[in-house]
Every structure is written in structure tokens, then in C-alpha cells.
């Protein structure tokens, strides 16, 4: 994706250290997910290797969760399958 290359290496590193490093893991939030009583639709591309397992995990633990897996799609699902 060419638009990803527009971000500076320093900005990306700061985002990783300042935001993502401090977020809890999805797996640490299981009790909260199990208590969630709103409909949730998780959408993932079948070629998004790093997000498939977390998507399946959410489907298992969130009571009202649906899961849509899009074939031949990756991490930028909203751009690859805008419809």
C-alpha cells in the first residue's frame, strides 16, 4: 500500500511506543468481553494473518458477536472491500 509509505518512520515509532505499547491485549479483556451485551460484528480478511485468531477469539467470547470473513482480503479490508 503506497499510502502507508507516506508516514514517517519517526511518527510510526512514536505511535507504537506512545499508544500501542500501552494498550491491553484483547486476551486480557476477556471478562469485559463476556459481559458485553451489545451486538458486535467483527469483519476480517482471510489473508490478514495477524487478525484472524483475534477475530475468532472475539467470536467465541462476546455473546452477541457475528463474524464476517472476506475471501482474498487483507488488513485494509475497508479499502479492499468498500461495499
PyMOL Python script that loads the backbone (N, CA, C, O; Angstrom):
from pymol import cmd

cmd.read_pdbstr("""\
ATOM      1  N   UNK A   1       0.837  -1.177   0.000  1.00  0.00           N
ATOM      2  CA  UNK A   1       0.000   0.000   0.000  1.00  0.00           C
ATOM      3  C   UNK A   1       0.883   1.242   0.000  1.00  0.00           C
ATOM      4  O   UNK A   1       1.614   1.484   0.961  1.00  0.00           O
ATOM      5  N   UNK A   2       0.821   2.019  -1.057  1.00  0.00           N
ATOM      6  CA  UNK A   2       1.693   3.183  -1.177  1.00  0.00           C
ATOM      7  C   UNK A   2       1.376   4.260  -0.143  1.00  0.00           C
ATOM      8  O   UNK A   2       2.277   4.989   0.272  1.00  0.00           O
ATOM      9  N   UNK A   3       0.139   4.379   0.277  1.00  0.00           N
ATOM     10  CA  UNK A   3      -0.200   5.437   1.240  1.00  0.00           C
ATOM     11  C   UNK A   3       0.441   5.183   2.596  1.00  0.00           C
ATOM     12  O   UNK A   3       0.648   6.126   3.359  1.00  0.00           O
ATOM     13  N   UNK A   4       0.764   3.927   2.916  1.00  0.00           N
ATOM     14  CA  UNK A   4       1.436   3.646   4.185  1.00  0.00           C
ATOM     15  C   UNK A   4       2.854   4.207   4.197  1.00  0.00           C
ATOM     16  O   UNK A   4       3.369   4.577   5.252  1.00  0.00           O
ATOM     17  N   UNK A   5       3.477   4.269   3.041  1.00  0.00           N
ATOM     18  CA  UNK A   5       4.840   4.783   2.948  1.00  0.00           C
ATOM     19  C   UNK A   5       4.906   6.290   3.159  1.00  0.00           C
ATOM     20  O   UNK A   5       5.996   6.838   3.324  1.00  0.00           O
ATOM     21  N   UNK A   6       3.770   6.965   3.157  1.00  0.00           N
ATOM     22  CA  UNK A   6       3.750   8.409   3.359  1.00  0.00           C
ATOM     23  C   UNK A   6       4.007   8.784   4.811  1.00  0.00           C
ATOM     24  O   UNK A   6       4.343   9.933   5.098  1.00  0.00           O
ATOM     25  N   UNK A   7       3.853   7.830   5.738  1.00  0.00           N
ATOM     26  CA  UNK A   7       4.094   8.102   7.161  1.00  0.00           C
ATOM     27  C   UNK A   7       5.585   8.031   7.450  1.00  0.00           C
ATOM     28  O   UNK A   7       6.293   7.168   6.932  1.00  0.00           O
ATOM     29  N   UNK A   8       6.045   8.947   8.280  1.00  0.00           N
ATOM     30  CA  UNK A   8       7.467   8.941   8.615  1.00  0.00           C
ATOM     31  C   UNK A   8       7.776   7.787   9.565  1.00  0.00           C
ATOM     32  O   UNK A   8       6.912   7.341  10.319  1.00  0.00           O
ATOM     33  N   UNK A   9       8.995   7.319   9.518  1.00  0.00           N
ATOM     34  CA  UNK A   9       9.434   6.247  10.422  1.00  0.00           C
ATOM     35  C   UNK A   9       9.357   6.729  11.866  1.00  0.00           C
ATOM     36  O   UNK A   9       8.972   5.967  12.753  1.00  0.00           O
ATOM     37  N   UNK A  10       9.718   7.982  12.109  1.00  0.00           N
ATOM     38  CA  UNK A  10       9.667   8.520  13.467  1.00  0.00           C
ATOM     39  C   UNK A  10       8.227   8.578  13.983  1.00  0.00           C
ATOM     40  O   UNK A  10       7.960   8.213  15.128  1.00  0.00           O
ATOM     41  N   UNK A  11       7.306   9.036  13.141  1.00  0.00           N
ATOM     42  CA  UNK A  11       5.907   9.101  13.550  1.00  0.00           C
ATOM     43  C   UNK A  11       5.335   7.725  13.840  1.00  0.00           C
ATOM     44  O   UNK A  11       4.598   7.545  14.809  1.00  0.00           O
ATOM     45  N   UNK A  12       5.671   6.758  13.006  1.00  0.00           N
ATOM     46  CA  UNK A  12       5.204   5.389  13.233  1.00  0.00           C
ATOM     47  C   UNK A  12       5.770   4.834  14.536  1.00  0.00           C
ATOM     48  O   UNK A  12       5.047   4.198  15.303  1.00  0.00           O
ATOM     49  N   UNK A  13       7.046   5.067  14.790  1.00  0.00           N
ATOM     50  CA  UNK A  13       7.670   4.592  16.028  1.00  0.00           C
ATOM     51  C   UNK A  13       7.035   5.245  17.248  1.00  0.00           C
ATOM     52  O   UNK A  13       6.804   4.580  18.258  1.00  0.00           O
ATOM     53  N   UNK A  14       6.752   6.535  17.162  1.00  0.00           N
ATOM     54  CA  UNK A  14       6.113   7.231  18.289  1.00  0.00           C
ATOM     55  C   UNK A  14       4.706   6.682  18.554  1.00  0.00           C
ATOM     56  O   UNK A  14       4.291   6.555  19.706  1.00  0.00           O
ATOM     57  N   UNK A  15       3.990   6.363  17.500  1.00  0.00           N
ATOM     58  CA  UNK A  15       2.660   5.774  17.663  1.00  0.00           C
ATOM     59  C   UNK A  15       2.764   4.426  18.363  1.00  0.00           C
ATOM     60  O   UNK A  15       2.006   4.142  19.290  1.00  0.00           O
ATOM     61  N   UNK A  16       3.693   3.606  17.923  1.00  0.00           N
ATOM     62  CA  UNK A  16       3.873   2.288  18.546  1.00  0.00           C
ATOM     63  C   UNK A  16       4.214   2.424  20.028  1.00  0.00           C
ATOM     64  O   UNK A  16       3.621   1.751  20.871  1.00  0.00           O
ATOM     65  N   UNK A  17       5.173   3.298  20.343  1.00  0.00           N
ATOM     66  CA  UNK A  17       5.609   3.449  21.732  1.00  0.00           C
ATOM     67  C   UNK A  17       4.592   4.190  22.586  1.00  0.00           C
ATOM     68  O   UNK A  17       4.384   3.834  23.746  1.00  0.00           O
ATOM     69  N   UNK A  18       3.963   5.203  22.037  1.00  0.00           N
ATOM     70  CA  UNK A  18       3.092   6.051  22.838  1.00  0.00           C
ATOM     71  C   UNK A  18       1.669   5.560  22.970  1.00  0.00           C
ATOM     72  O   UNK A  18       0.987   5.906  23.934  1.00  0.00           O
ATOM     73  N   UNK A  19       1.205   4.761  22.027  1.00  0.00           N
ATOM     74  CA  UNK A  19      -0.193   4.332  22.035  1.00  0.00           C
ATOM     75  C   UNK A  19      -0.294   2.815  22.137  1.00  0.00           C
ATOM     76  O   UNK A  19      -0.826   2.285  23.112  1.00  0.00           O
ATOM     77  N   UNK A  20       0.208   2.138  21.149  1.00  0.00           N
ATOM     78  CA  UNK A  20       0.001   0.700  21.070  1.00  0.00           C
ATOM     79  C   UNK A  20       0.691  -0.060  22.197  1.00  0.00           C
ATOM     80  O   UNK A  20       0.171  -1.078  22.654  1.00  0.00           O
ATOM     81  N   UNK A  21       1.827   0.402  22.646  1.00  0.00           N
ATOM     82  CA  UNK A  21       2.557  -0.291  23.703  1.00  0.00           C
ATOM     83  C   UNK A  21       1.780  -0.297  25.025  1.00  0.00           C
ATOM     84  O   UNK A  21       1.954  -1.197  25.846  1.00  0.00           O
ATOM     85  N   UNK A  22       0.933   0.698  25.222  1.00  0.00           N
ATOM     86  CA  UNK A  22       0.225   0.837  26.491  1.00  0.00           C
ATOM     87  C   UNK A  22      -1.185   0.246  26.471  1.00  0.00           C
ATOM     88  O   UNK A  22      -1.865   0.224  27.497  1.00  0.00           O
ATOM     89  N   UNK A  23      -1.620  -0.230  25.313  1.00  0.00           N
ATOM     90  CA  UNK A  23      -2.952  -0.832  25.225  1.00  0.00           C
ATOM     91  C   UNK A  23      -2.920  -2.239  25.803  1.00  0.00           C
ATOM     92  O   UNK A  23      -1.952  -2.972  25.599  1.00  0.00           O
ATOM     93  N   UNK A  24      -3.970  -2.623  26.524  1.00  0.00           N
ATOM     94  CA  UNK A  24      -4.009  -4.013  27.000  1.00  0.00           C
ATOM     95  C   UNK A  24      -4.265  -4.957  25.824  1.00  0.00           C
ATOM     96  O   UNK A  24      -4.823  -4.555  24.803  1.00  0.00           O
ATOM     97  N   UNK A  25      -3.862  -6.179  25.978  1.00  0.00           N
ATOM     98  CA  UNK A  25      -4.134  -7.196  24.976  1.00  0.00           C
ATOM     99  C   UNK A  25      -5.624  -7.520  24.984  1.00  0.00           C
ATOM    100  O   UNK A  25      -6.273  -7.430  26.026  1.00  0.00           O
ATOM    101  N   UNK A  26      -6.163  -7.892  23.841  1.00  0.00           N
ATOM    102  CA  UNK A  26      -7.566  -8.338  23.794  1.00  0.00           C
ATOM    103  C   UNK A  26      -7.806  -9.472  24.783  1.00  0.00           C
ATOM    104  O   UNK A  26      -8.860  -9.551  25.414  1.00  0.00           O
ATOM    105  N   UNK A  27      -6.823 -10.336  24.904  1.00  0.00           N
ATOM    106  CA  UNK A  27      -6.967 -11.522  25.746  1.00  0.00           C
ATOM    107  C   UNK A  27      -7.034 -11.153  27.234  1.00  0.00           C
ATOM    108  O   UNK A  27      -7.551 -11.929  28.037  1.00  0.00           O
ATOM    109  N   UNK A  28      -6.515  -9.975  27.609  1.00  0.00           N
ATOM    110  CA  UNK A  28      -6.604  -9.506  28.990  1.00  0.00           C
ATOM    111  C   UNK A  28      -7.990  -8.954  29.317  1.00  0.00           C
ATOM    112  O   UNK A  28      -8.298  -8.715  30.485  1.00  0.00           O
ATOM    113  N   UNK A  29      -8.820  -8.752  28.311  1.00  0.00           N
ATOM    114  CA  UNK A  29     -10.138  -8.137  28.490  1.00  0.00           C
ATOM    115  C   UNK A  29     -11.279  -9.156  28.396  1.00  0.00           C
ATOM    116  O   UNK A  29     -12.425  -8.774  28.160  1.00  0.00           O
ATOM    117  N   UNK A  30     -10.983 -10.427  28.575  1.00  0.00           N
ATOM    118  CA  UNK A  30     -11.996 -11.464  28.362  1.00  0.00           C
ATOM    119  C   UNK A  30     -13.230 -11.271  29.237  1.00  0.00           C
ATOM    120  O   UNK A  30     -14.350 -11.422  28.748  1.00  0.00           O
ATOM    121  N   UNK A  31     -13.059 -10.944  30.509  1.00  0.00           N
ATOM    122  CA  UNK A  31     -14.217 -10.760  31.393  1.00  0.00           C
ATOM    123  C   UNK A  31     -15.121  -9.642  30.881  1.00  0.00           C
ATOM    124  O   UNK A  31     -16.345  -9.771  30.904  1.00  0.00           O
ATOM    125  N   UNK A  32     -14.523  -8.551  30.421  1.00  0.00           N
ATOM    126  CA  UNK A  32     -15.305  -7.434  29.890  1.00  0.00           C
ATOM    127  C   UNK A  32     -16.025  -7.838  28.605  1.00  0.00           C
ATOM    128  O   UNK A  32     -17.183  -7.475  28.399  1.00  0.00           O
ATOM    129  N   UNK A  33     -15.345  -8.583  27.749  1.00  0.00           N
ATOM    130  CA  UNK A  33     -15.976  -9.041  26.510  1.00  0.00           C
ATOM    131  C   UNK A  33     -17.150  -9.974  26.806  1.00  0.00           C
ATOM    132  O   UNK A  33     -18.199  -9.861  26.172  1.00  0.00           O
ATOM    133  N   UNK A  34     -16.991 -10.874  27.740  1.00  0.00           N
ATOM    134  CA  UNK A  34     -18.072 -11.809  28.081  1.00  0.00           C
ATOM    135  C   UNK A  34     -19.294 -11.083  28.653  1.00  0.00           C
ATOM    136  O   UNK A  34     -20.423 -11.554  28.514  1.00  0.00           O
ATOM    137  N   UNK A  35     -19.061  -9.944  29.292  1.00  0.00           N
ATOM    138  CA  UNK A  35     -20.154  -9.156  29.877  1.00  0.00           C
ATOM    139  C   UNK A  35     -20.795  -8.203  28.870  1.00  0.00           C
ATOM    140  O   UNK A  35     -21.817  -7.588  29.171  1.00  0.00           O
ATOM    141  N   UNK A  36     -20.226  -8.076  27.712  1.00  0.00           N
ATOM    142  CA  UNK A  36     -20.711  -7.154  26.686  1.00  0.00           C
ATOM    143  C   UNK A  36     -22.062  -7.644  26.151  1.00  0.00           C
ATOM    144  O   UNK A  36     -22.177  -8.777  25.684  1.00  0.00           O
ATOM    145  N   UNK A  37     -23.069  -6.793  26.223  1.00  0.00           N
ATOM    146  CA  UNK A  37     -24.415  -7.196  25.812  1.00  0.00           C
ATOM    147  C   UNK A  37     -24.939  -6.348  24.652  1.00  0.00           C
ATOM    148  O   UNK A  37     -26.119  -5.998  24.611  1.00  0.00           O
ATOM    149  N   UNK A  38     -24.071  -6.030  23.736  1.00  0.00           N
ATOM    150  CA  UNK A  38     -24.482  -5.303  22.537  1.00  0.00           C
ATOM    151  C   UNK A  38     -24.078  -6.137  21.322  1.00  0.00           C
ATOM    152  O   UNK A  38     -23.105  -6.888  21.384  1.00  0.00           O
ATOM    153  N   UNK A  39     -24.812  -6.013  20.226  1.00  0.00           N
ATOM    154  CA  UNK A  39     -24.414  -6.750  19.021  1.00  0.00           C
ATOM    155  C   UNK A  39     -23.066  -6.229  18.508  1.00  0.00           C
ATOM    156  O   UNK A  39     -22.801  -5.027  18.519  1.00  0.00           O
ATOM    157  N   UNK A  40     -22.246  -7.142  18.071  1.00  0.00           N
ATOM    158  CA  UNK A  40     -20.927  -6.799  17.555  1.00  0.00           C
ATOM    159  C   UNK A  40     -20.691  -7.605  16.281  1.00  0.00           C
ATOM    160  O   UNK A  40     -20.919  -8.814  16.256  1.00  0.00           O
ATOM    161  N   UNK A  41     -20.242  -6.944  15.240  1.00  0.00           N
ATOM    162  CA  UNK A  41     -19.868  -7.625  14.017  1.00  0.00           C
ATOM    163  C   UNK A  41     -18.379  -7.419  13.794  1.00  0.00           C
ATOM    164  O   UNK A  41     -17.925  -6.290  13.608  1.00  0.00           O
ATOM    165  N   UNK A  42     -17.632  -8.487  13.811  1.00  0.00           N
ATOM    166  CA  UNK A  42     -16.192  -8.447  13.545  1.00  0.00           C
ATOM    167  C   UNK A  42     -16.000  -8.819  12.080  1.00  0.00           C
ATOM    168  O   UNK A  42     -16.487  -9.852  11.621  1.00  0.00           O
ATOM    169  N   UNK A  43     -15.288  -7.970  11.356  1.00  0.00           N
ATOM    170  CA  UNK A  43     -15.027  -8.212   9.937  1.00  0.00           C
ATOM    171  C   UNK A  43     -13.522  -8.338   9.747  1.00  0.00           C
ATOM    172  O   UNK A  43     -12.751  -7.517  10.245  1.00  0.00           O
ATOM    173  N   UNK A  44     -13.110  -9.380   9.018  1.00  0.00           N
ATOM    174  CA  UNK A  44     -11.678  -9.628   8.837  1.00  0.00           C
ATOM    175  C   UNK A  44     -11.450 -10.238   7.462  1.00  0.00           C
ATOM    176  O   UNK A  44     -12.289 -10.983   6.955  1.00  0.00           O
ATOM    177  N   UNK A  45     -10.310  -9.916   6.866  1.00  0.00           N
ATOM    178  CA  UNK A  45      -9.926 -10.539   5.608  1.00  0.00           C
ATOM    179  C   UNK A  45      -9.233 -11.865   5.879  1.00  0.00           C
ATOM    180  O   UNK A  45      -8.487 -11.986   6.850  1.00  0.00           O
ATOM    181  N   UNK A  46      -9.469 -12.854   5.037  1.00  0.00           N
ATOM    182  CA  UNK A  46      -8.872 -14.173   5.278  1.00  0.00           C
ATOM    183  C   UNK A  46      -7.366 -14.195   5.038  1.00  0.00           C
ATOM    184  O   UNK A  46      -6.707 -15.182   5.367  1.00  0.00           O
ATOM    185  N   UNK A  47      -6.813 -13.133   4.476  1.00  0.00           N
ATOM    186  CA  UNK A  47      -5.366 -13.044   4.284  1.00  0.00           C
ATOM    187  C   UNK A  47      -4.699 -12.144   5.327  1.00  0.00           C
ATOM    188  O   UNK A  47      -3.506 -11.858   5.229  1.00  0.00           O
ATOM    189  N   UNK A  48      -5.463 -11.702   6.317  1.00  0.00           N
ATOM    190  CA  UNK A  48      -4.930 -10.861   7.396  1.00  0.00           C
ATOM    191  C   UNK A  48      -4.475 -11.780   8.533  1.00  0.00           C
ATOM    192  O   UNK A  48      -5.166 -11.939   9.539  1.00  0.00           O
ATOM    193  N   UNK A  49      -3.312 -12.371   8.348  1.00  0.00           N
ATOM    194  CA  UNK A  49      -2.823 -13.410   9.253  1.00  0.00           C
ATOM    195  C   UNK A  49      -2.801 -13.000  10.723  1.00  0.00           C
ATOM    196  O   UNK A  49      -3.074 -13.823  11.597  1.00  0.00           O
ATOM    197  N   UNK A  50      -2.481 -11.745  11.003  1.00  0.00           N
ATOM    198  CA  UNK A  50      -2.359 -11.315  12.392  1.00  0.00           C
ATOM    199  C   UNK A  50      -3.702 -11.023  13.062  1.00  0.00           C
ATOM    200  O   UNK A  50      -3.758 -10.880  14.283  1.00  0.00           O
ATOM    201  N   UNK A  51      -4.765 -10.934  12.296  1.00  0.00           N
ATOM    202  CA  UNK A  51      -6.067 -10.596  12.876  1.00  0.00           C
ATOM    203  C   UNK A  51      -7.066 -11.748  12.868  1.00  0.00           C
ATOM    204  O   UNK A  51      -8.115 -11.645  13.504  1.00  0.00           O
ATOM    205  N   UNK A  52      -6.774 -12.828  12.175  1.00  0.00           N
ATOM    206  CA  UNK A  52      -7.721 -13.946  12.120  1.00  0.00           C
ATOM    207  C   UNK A  52      -7.951 -14.578  13.486  1.00  0.00           C
ATOM    208  O   UNK A  52      -9.098 -14.785  13.881  1.00  0.00           O
ATOM    209  N   UNK A  53      -6.892 -14.886  14.209  1.00  0.00           N
ATOM    210  CA  UNK A  53      -7.054 -15.519  15.520  1.00  0.00           C
ATOM    211  C   UNK A  53      -7.759 -14.589  16.519  1.00  0.00           C
ATOM    212  O   UNK A  53      -8.656 -15.048  17.227  1.00  0.00           O
ATOM    213  N   UNK A  54      -7.391 -13.303  16.606  1.00  0.00           N
ATOM    214  CA  UNK A  54      -8.144 -12.411  17.489  1.00  0.00           C
ATOM    215  C   UNK A  54      -9.622 -12.302  17.107  1.00  0.00           C
ATOM    216  O   UNK A  54     -10.478 -12.187  17.984  1.00  0.00           O
ATOM    217  N   UNK A  55      -9.928 -12.336  15.811  1.00  0.00           N
ATOM    218  CA  UNK A  55     -11.333 -12.276  15.372  1.00  0.00           C
ATOM    219  C   UNK A  55     -12.087 -13.521  15.836  1.00  0.00           C
ATOM    220  O   UNK A  55     -13.217 -13.427  16.314  1.00  0.00           O
ATOM    221  N   UNK A  56     -11.463 -14.674  15.694  1.00  0.00           N
ATOM    222  CA  UNK A  56     -12.093 -15.917  16.167  1.00  0.00           C
ATOM    223  C   UNK A  56     -12.265 -15.905  17.681  1.00  0.00           C
ATOM    224  O   UNK A  56     -13.273 -16.387  18.198  1.00  0.00           O
ATOM    225  N   UNK A  57     -11.300 -15.365  18.380  1.00  0.00           N
ATOM    226  CA  UNK A  57     -11.388 -15.237  19.843  1.00  0.00           C
ATOM    227  C   UNK A  57     -12.598 -14.379  20.225  1.00  0.00           C
ATOM    228  O   UNK A  57     -13.380 -14.756  21.098  1.00  0.00           O
ATOM    229  N   UNK A  58     -12.747 -13.231  19.570  1.00  0.00           N
ATOM    230  CA  UNK A  58     -13.895 -12.365  19.877  1.00  0.00           C
ATOM    231  C   UNK A  58     -15.207 -13.078  19.586  1.00  0.00           C
ATOM    232  O   UNK A  58     -16.161 -12.950  20.352  1.00  0.00           O
ATOM    233  N   UNK A  59     -15.267 -13.818  18.502  1.00  0.00           N
ATOM    234  CA  UNK A  59     -16.483 -14.574  18.178  1.00  0.00           C
ATOM    235  C   UNK A  59     -16.821 -15.564  19.288  1.00  0.00           C
ATOM    236  O   UNK A  59     -17.992 -15.773  19.603  1.00  0.00           O
ATOM    237  N   UNK A  60     -15.805 -16.165  19.873  1.00  0.00           N
ATOM    238  CA  UNK A  60     -16.032 -17.145  20.943  1.00  0.00           C
ATOM    239  C   UNK A  60     -16.458 -16.501  22.263  1.00  0.00           C
ATOM    240  O   UNK A  60     -17.279 -17.075  22.978  1.00  0.00           O
ATOM    241  N   UNK A  61     -15.929 -15.337  22.601  1.00  0.00           N
ATOM    242  CA  UNK A  61     -16.160 -14.805  23.947  1.00  0.00           C
ATOM    243  C   UNK A  61     -17.238 -13.733  24.044  1.00  0.00           C
ATOM    244  O   UNK A  61     -17.828 -13.566  25.111  1.00  0.00           O
ATOM    245  N   UNK A  62     -17.513 -13.009  22.980  1.00  0.00           N
ATOM    246  CA  UNK A  62     -18.547 -11.970  23.034  1.00  0.00           C
ATOM    247  C   UNK A  62     -19.889 -12.634  22.716  1.00  0.00           C
ATOM    248  O   UNK A  62     -20.063 -13.192  21.633  1.00  0.00           O
ATOM    249  N   UNK A  63     -20.840 -12.575  23.660  1.00  0.00           N
ATOM    250  CA  UNK A  63     -22.099 -13.323  23.482  1.00  0.00           C
ATOM    251  C   UNK A  63     -22.875 -13.015  22.206  1.00  0.00           C
ATOM    252  O   UNK A  63     -23.444 -13.928  21.608  1.00  0.00           O
ATOM    253  N   UNK A  64     -22.914 -11.768  21.778  1.00  0.00           N
ATOM    254  CA  UNK A  64     -23.729 -11.396  20.616  1.00  0.00           C
ATOM    255  C   UNK A  64     -22.857 -10.987  19.432  1.00  0.00           C
ATOM    256  O   UNK A  64     -23.150 -10.020  18.729  1.00  0.00           O
ATOM    257  N   UNK A  65     -21.777 -11.747  19.228  1.00  0.00           N
ATOM    258  CA  UNK A  65     -20.810 -11.413  18.185  1.00  0.00           C
ATOM    259  C   UNK A  65     -21.049 -12.219  16.922  1.00  0.00           C
ATOM    260  O   UNK A  65     -21.231 -13.436  16.972  1.00  0.00           O
ATOM    261  N   UNK A  66     -21.046 -11.535  15.797  1.00  0.00           N
ATOM    262  CA  UNK A  66     -21.032 -12.182  14.492  1.00  0.00           C
ATOM    263  C   UNK A  66     -19.656 -12.016  13.883  1.00  0.00           C
ATOM    264  O   UNK A  66     -18.904 -11.118  14.262  1.00  0.00           O
ATOM    265  N   UNK A  67     -19.328 -12.874  12.946  1.00  0.00           N
ATOM    266  CA  UNK A  67     -18.017 -12.821  12.315  1.00  0.00           C
ATOM    267  C   UNK A  67     -18.189 -12.933  10.804  1.00  0.00           C
ATOM    268  O   UNK A  67     -18.792 -13.884  10.308  1.00  0.00           O
ATOM    269  N   UNK A  68     -17.657 -11.959  10.081  1.00  0.00           N
ATOM    270  CA  UNK A  68     -17.664 -11.977   8.622  1.00  0.00           C
ATOM    271  C   UNK A  68     -16.219 -12.064   8.153  1.00  0.00           C
ATOM    272  O   UNK A  68     -15.409 -11.186   8.447  1.00  0.00           O
ATOM    273  N   UNK A  69     -15.902 -13.126   7.424  1.00  0.00           N
ATOM    274  CA  UNK A  69     -14.557 -13.322   6.884  1.00  0.00           C
ATOM    275  C   UNK A  69     -14.628 -13.108   5.376  1.00  0.00           C
ATOM    276  O   UNK A  69     -15.368 -13.801   4.677  1.00  0.00           O
ATOM    277  N   UNK A  70     -13.864 -12.154   4.885  1.00  0.00           N
ATOM    278  CA  UNK A  70     -13.876 -11.804   3.476  1.00  0.00           C
ATOM    279  C   UNK A  70     -12.737 -12.515   2.751  1.00  0.00           C
ATOM    280  O   UNK A  70     -11.576 -12.362   3.130  1.00  0.00           O
ATOM    281  N   UNK A  71     -13.054 -13.292   1.709  1.00  0.00           N
ATOM    282  CA  UNK A  71     -12.014 -14.011   0.975  1.00  0.00           C
ATOM    283  C   UNK A  71     -11.118 -13.069   0.169  1.00  0.00           C
ATOM    284  O   UNK A  71     -11.560 -12.041  -0.344  1.00  0.00           O
ATOM    285  N   UNK A  72      -9.870 -13.450   0.079  1.00  0.00           N
ATOM    286  CA  UNK A  72      -8.875 -12.728  -0.721  1.00  0.00           C
ATOM    287  C   UNK A  72      -8.748 -11.268  -0.304  1.00  0.00           C
ATOM    288  O   UNK A  72      -8.508 -10.396  -1.139  1.00  0.00           O
ATOM    289  N   UNK A  73      -8.912 -11.003   0.999  1.00  0.00           N
ATOM    290  CA  UNK A  73      -8.781  -9.641   1.517  1.00  0.00           C
ATOM    291  C   UNK A  73      -7.772  -9.658   2.662  1.00  0.00           C
ATOM    292  O   UNK A  73      -7.606 -10.661   3.356  1.00  0.00           O
ATOM    293  N   UNK A  74      -7.107  -8.525   2.836  1.00  0.00           N
ATOM    294  CA  UNK A  74      -6.081  -8.421   3.870  1.00  0.00           C
ATOM    295  C   UNK A  74      -6.480  -7.476   4.987  1.00  0.00           C
ATOM    296  O   UNK A  74      -7.654  -7.375   5.342  1.00  0.00           O
ATOM    297  N   UNK A  75      -5.478  -6.778   5.544  1.00  0.00           N
ATOM    298  CA  UNK A  75      -5.685  -5.943   6.722  1.00  0.00           C
ATOM    299  C   UNK A  75      -6.446  -4.649   6.409  1.00  0.00           C
ATOM    300  O   UNK A  75      -7.109  -4.100   7.289  1.00  0.00           O
ATOM    301  N   UNK A  76      -6.359  -4.169   5.196  1.00  0.00           N
ATOM    302  CA  UNK A  76      -7.049  -2.923   4.844  1.00  0.00           C
ATOM    303  C   UNK A  76      -8.402  -3.251   4.208  1.00  0.00           C
ATOM    304  O   UNK A  76      -8.709  -2.820   3.097  1.00  0.00           O
ATOM    305  N   UNK A  77      -9.185  -4.012   4.932  1.00  0.00           N
ATOM    306  CA  UNK A  77     -10.471  -4.502   4.447  1.00  0.00           C
ATOM    307  C   UNK A  77     -11.388  -3.367   3.991  1.00  0.00           C
ATOM    308  O   UNK A  77     -12.072  -3.496   2.976  1.00  0.00           O
ATOM    309  N   UNK A  78     -11.407  -2.267   4.724  1.00  0.00           N
ATOM    310  CA  UNK A  78     -12.275  -1.146   4.359  1.00  0.00           C
ATOM    311  C   UNK A  78     -11.901  -0.543   3.007  1.00  0.00           C
ATOM    312  O   UNK A  78     -12.755   0.028   2.330  1.00  0.00           O
ATOM    313  N   UNK A  79     -10.640  -0.662   2.610  1.00  0.00           N
ATOM    314  CA  UNK A  79     -10.211  -0.159   1.308  1.00  0.00           C
ATOM    315  C   UNK A  79     -10.352  -1.203   0.222  1.00  0.00           C
ATOM    316  O   UNK A  79     -10.644  -0.876  -0.928  1.00  0.00           O
ATOM    317  N   UNK A  80     -10.143  -2.470   0.586  1.00  0.00           N
ATOM    318  CA  UNK A  80     -10.206  -3.553  -0.383  1.00  0.00           C
ATOM    319  C   UNK A  80     -11.636  -3.943  -0.736  1.00  0.00           C
ATOM    320  O   UNK A  80     -11.912  -4.344  -1.867  1.00  0.00           O
ATOM    321  N   UNK A  81     -12.533  -3.827   0.217  1.00  0.00           N
ATOM    322  CA  UNK A  81     -13.941  -4.200   0.032  1.00  0.00           C
ATOM    323  C   UNK A  81     -14.850  -3.080   0.544  1.00  0.00           C
ATOM    324  O   UNK A  81     -15.585  -3.290   1.508  1.00  0.00           O
ATOM    325  N   UNK A  82     -14.817  -1.899  -0.075  1.00  0.00           N
ATOM    326  CA  UNK A  82     -15.577  -0.764   0.469  1.00  0.00           C
ATOM    327  C   UNK A  82     -17.079  -0.957   0.499  1.00  0.00           C
ATOM    328  O   UNK A  82     -17.764  -0.319   1.299  1.00  0.00           O
ATOM    329  N   UNK A  83     -17.614  -1.834  -0.365  1.00  0.00           N
ATOM    330  CA  UNK A  83     -19.057  -2.044  -0.375  1.00  0.00           C
ATOM    331  C   UNK A  83     -19.494  -2.698   0.901  1.00  0.00           C
ATOM    332  O   UNK A  83     -20.683  -2.959   1.084  1.00  0.00           O
TER     333      UNK A  83
END
""", "prot")
cmd.dss("prot")
cmd.show_as("cartoon", "prot")
cmd.util.cbc("prot")
cmd.orient("prot")
